[in-house]
Amino acid sequence: MKRREFLQRAGLAIGAVTLSGTGAAQAVPTSIGTAATNWDAFRDLFPLTRDYIQLATFLLASHPRPVAEAIETHRRAFDENPAEYWHRHYKTIDGKITDSAARYMGGTGSHIALTDSTTMSLAMVYSGLQLAPGTEILQTTHDHYSTDLSLQLRAKRTGASVRRISLYDDPARVSVDGVCSRLRDALQSETRVFACTWVHSSTGVKLPIKAMSTVIDEINSKRDKGDQILFCVDGVHGFGVENQDVSQLGCDFFMAGTHKWIFGPRGTGVIWGNERAWSLTRPVIPSFSESYSVWLGLTTPDQVPVGQHMTPGGFHSFESRWALPAAFDLHLAVGKARVQERIHALNTQTKQGLAELDHVKLYTPMSPELSSGLVCFDVDGIPQVEVVKRLRDKGIIASATPYRKSYARFAPSLLNAPAEIDTAVAEVKAMA
């Protein structure tokens, strides 16, 4: 849905997701007419304290008012009549949520599974991969712990091996050609899976996924179908920043949490996969929704969307998952291109300011082509944890990268203003 269409249909308002016949009180709609075009008004949708400059909101989102109201609407309905509310909606609501996700991220809702986080998304895909003994999983040294461990555990259970490569030595000097060359050289005849991370939370580097997919496609074109490489991407730190249709990104699987840059309910995530990708993995946790009807003998597996088969069943925090469309709608109301432009502008401002400081080493590439919403840096003579502490003492929330080699990190987002970036850079300057 385009932003203009959304605003017209919503009457310049985003309200909570409401379902007929619930008996729940209706949430008061939240006007976003101004918030969709004014960044100060957009910031006012969030209950974040004004006591600090927030440069780490990518970690776990504060719920914007439309999302909070959607969660509360569902919560009240469950509290009033939980069994009836759940039974009335559990078979159909997943499809409505995945359709909403597809309107934002691209592709079709039937190819999207719902999870609780990026970690769960990674684990669901990698634990279900069909791998033969002696085959290889190739990953990078830049991936998060959740990818590393998920792949290691799967390799142990299947007899496959895991090999790790570095796609660059100096993140500030990374290049598209350099990344693609290293990838091409690393792929072997035994390689069946290549796993990587779109935006590295360790350095702020954004990989050229489309160009990398061309390398893999060239190799796959020379292989039998059963020997082709599956391209899997942890996309969480580009998802909600980049104006990208993930079905056109070039990967086979795209996995991300939605409680970070998307500003979705805490405890939500998605998996998108193409037809080939879904055919090469199997469910790990029994799914509810329409998959339950297969077990009951009421339908057949081919009548259930593949994404629903991979969506973990059981009782979740339904009020959060069912409120996820409010987050996608909010982003669409603002406009994906406008979101990307704003976040890149703030991050460029941050990098330019830090690059001017002689006592600061900047690790994140200056080019928006190879970076996104994270800026990593060191301050001479000061451990990164101490940098973060000093910034907090000055009213600035930053973070340290949770890797063996750790850096200080800013993450300018839609919730920041240029003046806040100037203040943050000035405080780093004062550490000289």
N, C-alpha and C positions, 0 to 999 in steps of 0.2 A: 504494500500500500504506500503510495506516495504521500509526502507530508501534507500537501494541500488536501488530498482526499481524506486523510485521517482527520485533519482539523475540521473539515466540513461534516464528516460523519459523527465526530465526537462533539460537535457543537462547541469547539474550542475548549473542550474539557476532557480529561482522562479521569474516569472513575474507577472504582474497584471492579474486578470481574464478578459479575453477579449471575446467578443461575436461577431459573424460574422455579417457583414452588419451594424455596428453601425455608421460608419462615424467618430468615435472618433479616435483621434491620438493614436497610440500604445505606451504604456509605455515602457521605457527602462528597459529590464530585469535586475534584481539584482542578481549578482553572490553570491551564498551561498555555493559553494563548500568548501571553507575554513571555513565559518561560521558554517557549520554543524558539524565540528570536532574540532574547536578552539574557546574557550570561549571569548577570546579577540576580535576575528573577529565577533563573534555573537553579542557582545556588540556594535560593530561599526554599526550594522544595525539599531540602535536606535538613535534618535536625542536628547536623554536626556542630559541635561546639565552636564558637568563634574565638575561643581563648588561644587557639593555635592556628598556624598556617599548616594546612593538611597536605603533605607531599608524600603520603604513603597510603592513600585511599584505595590503591589497586589491590591491596592485600585482602581486604574484606569490606564489602560495600556497606555504607550507611544506606538504609532504605529510603529512597525518595518517597514523598507523600503518596503518590498514586500506588506504588508498590505496597507501602505500609497499609493503606486503606484496603487494598485487595486481600492482603493476608488477613486483616482483621475481619473482613466480611466472611471469608471462609472459616475462620476460627470460631466466630460466633455461631455459624450454622452447625459446625461440628459439635460445639458445646451444647447446643439446644437439642439436637437430635442426631447423634453421630452415626448410628447404624443406617438410618434411612437416607441421610445425606450422602454417605459413601456409596451405598448400593445403587442410588439413583444415578450416580455420575461416573463410577470408576471404569466402566466399560467404554465410555465415549470420550472422556475428558482428555485422555492422553493424546488422542488424535487432534483435538482442538489446540492443545498446547504445541504439539510438533508442527502443526500448520502455521501457528503464529511464529514459531522459531524460523520456519522456512521463509516466511515473508521477510524476515530480517536478514537471515544468513545465506539464503539462496537454496537451490535444490528443491526437493519435495519433502513434505512432512513424513511420508511413509519411509523415508531413508534416514530419519532422525530418531535416536533413542534418548531417553531422559535418564539422567543420573543425579547424584548428589554433589559431585565435585569434579574437578579435573582429574584428581587421583583415581576416583572411581571410574571415570571414563577410560583412562589409560589402562587400569587393571581389567576392566571388562573386555576391552579389545584384545590386549596382549594375552590374557589368560585363556581366551577362546581361540587363538590362532592355531590353525592346523599345520603343524610343522613335523617334518620327518627327521629322524636321527641323521646327523651328519650335515644338515643344512645350517645356514648361518643367518643370524640377525646382526645387521650392522647398525650401530648407533654412533652418537657423537660424544665427545668429552664435555660438551656444553650443556648437556641435558640435566634435568632436575632429578633429585633422589627418587621421586615417584616413578619416573621412566626407568631409571637404572634398575631399581629393585623389581619392578613388574617384569622386565625383560629377563632378568637373571632367574627369577622364579619359574618363568615359562620354559626357559632353556633347560633347567634342571629336570622338569617334568617330561620333556619331549626328547632329550638327547641332542637338541640343537646347540649351537655355540653362539656366544655373543662376542663381537669385536667392536672396539671403540676407536674412532678416529677424530682428529682435530681438523676443523674446517678453516681455521685461521690461527695464526700465532699472536698477532697484535690486533686486538679488536678494533682499535681506532683506525687501522689501515686495511680493514677487510675490503675485499672487492668481489663483485659478482663472478668475474672470470676465475679468480683464485679459489672461491668456494666450489664452483662447478668443476674445476680441474681436479681438486682434491677428491671430490666425490667420485668422479669418473675413474680415477686411478684406484680408488678403494673398493669398488664393486667387483666381486669375484663370481665365478661360476656357481659357487655354493650359496651365494647371497639370495635369500628369499624375502627378507624384510629389511627395509631401511627406515629407521625411526629417528626423528629429529624434532627440534623445537623451533617454532616460527620466530618468536622474539625471546632472546635469552635474558632471563632475569639475573643472570650472573654478570653480564657485561652491557646489556642494552642493545646488542646487535640484533637486527632483523634479517633473517635469512631470505635470499631470493628464491622462494619456493617455486615459483613458476619456471624460472630458468633451470632449477634443479630437476624439476619434473621432466623437462625436455631431455636432460641427460639420461634419466631413467627410462623414458619412453624409447629413446634410441636403442638402448640395450635390450629392452623388452621386445622390441620389434624383431630381434634376431633370435629370440628364444621360443621354445615351445610354451604353450599356454601354462602348463603345470610348473614351469621353471621360472616364470616371470616374477619380478620384484614388486612387493607391495609397499607403497609409500605412505607412511603413517606420520602425522604431525600433531604435536602438542601445540595448540594454537591459542592458548588462553590469554597471552599478553599482547596479542594483536586483535583479538576478538573484542569488539566494542571500541576499537580505536581506528582500524583501517577500513576504508570504504571498499570492501571486498566481498564478492559472491564466493563463498567457500567452495561451491561446486565447480567453480571455474579456476580455483587456485592451482590445481594440478596434482594434488595429493589424492590418495584413495580413502584414507580415514582422516578425519579432523576431529580433535577432542578438546573440549574446553569447559571450564567452570563458567557459570553465568552470574556468580556473586562477586565479581571483581569489576572490570571495566564496564560491563553491561548494567551494573547497579541492580541486578536481579536479587531475588530473595536469597538469603544465606542458606546454603545447603542445596544448591541446584547446579546442574550441569547438563551438557549435551554431547552426543556423538553423532557426527554425520559420516556416512559411508556411501560409496557408489555400489552398484550392483555386484561388481566383481569382488570388492572388498568384503561385503557382507557374506558372499558365498564361501569365503575362505576362513570364516570364524564361526564359532558356535556359542550359544548362550551359556553363561556361567551360573547365574542365579535365575530360578524359575520366574517367569514374568506373570503378572496378573493381566488386567485388561482383557483383550480378546484372546490372548494365548490361553487363558484359563478355560475358555469355551471349547478349545481343542481337546483339552484333557477331559472335559465333560462329555465329549462326543457330539457337541452341537455344531461344530464347524470343522474345517480342515486347515492345516498349517498354511497352505497357499492362499487362504482367504484373509490371513492376518498380515498387516504391514510388517516388513522385516524389522523395522526399528522397534516395533512393539515387542517382538520376540526377544530383543536384546535389552529392553528396559527392565531393570531389576524389579521384581515384585516385592510383596510384603507390605507392611504398614509403614509409611514414611511420614514425614511432616507434610501432610497433604496441603495444608493451608499455604505453605511456602511454594511447593511445586505448582499448585494450581493458580498461584498469583503471578507466575513467570510472564505471561503475555503482557502484563502491565509494564514491565521493564522494556520489552521489545517495542511496544507501542510508543513509549516515551522517547526512545532513541530514534524511531522512525519519524516522530513528530518534529524532532530537532533536525533530522536529516543526516544520513551517514556521511555525506561529503563534507558537511559543515562541522560535524564532530571531528573528522580526521584533520581538517584544516586547523581547527582550534588547538587540538592536542599537539600537533606537529609544530605549530607556531610557538606555543609555550615551551616545548622541549628545545626548539632551536634557540630561543632566547636564553634558556638555562645553560645550554652548552656553550654558546658564545660568551656568556658572562664568565663561566668557569674557565674557559680557554684563555682568557686574558690574565688570569692569576698565575704568577710564576711559581707559587708554592703548591699548585694543584696539578695533578695529572688526570687528564680526562681519558676514559677508556671507551666511551660510546662514540660510534662514528658520527660525524657532523651531518652527513647526508641523510635526509629523510627516506631515501631509497633503501638504506641499510640500517635504519633505526626507527623507533616508534615512540613509546611513552615512558621509557626508562632511561635515566642518565646515571652512569656509574663513574666514580672518581675517588682519588686519594688526596689527602692533605699531607704534605711533607711532615714527617716526624710525629704525626698524631694517629694512633690506631683508629680504625674505622668505627669501632664501638664508642670510642671517646668522642669522635666527631659527631656521631648521632646524639650522644648524651649532651654535648655542648649546645647543639642546635635545639634540642628540646628545652634546655634551660633558657633559651632565648625565644621560646614560643613557636618552634618549627618542628613538625613531626616528619622525620626522615626515617630511613631504614638502612640496615647493613645486609649485604647479599649473603644468604645462608649456604655458602659453598666453602670448599677447602681454602680457596683463595678468595678472601672477602674484600669488598669495597663498600664505601659509603654510596648511598643511592637516593636520588630524588625521582619522583614520579608525578610530574605536572599533569593534571587532568582537567576535565570540564569544571571541576569545583574550585579551580584556581583562577586568579587574575594576574595580569602582567606585573602589577605592583608587588604582589606577594613574591614573585620570582626575583624581582630586584632586591627585596628584603633578604631572601634566603641567600642569594649570591653575596650580598654585602656581609652577612654574618660569616660566610666561609672566608671571605676576604680578610675579615678581622682576625682570623686564626693565624695569619702569617707570623 
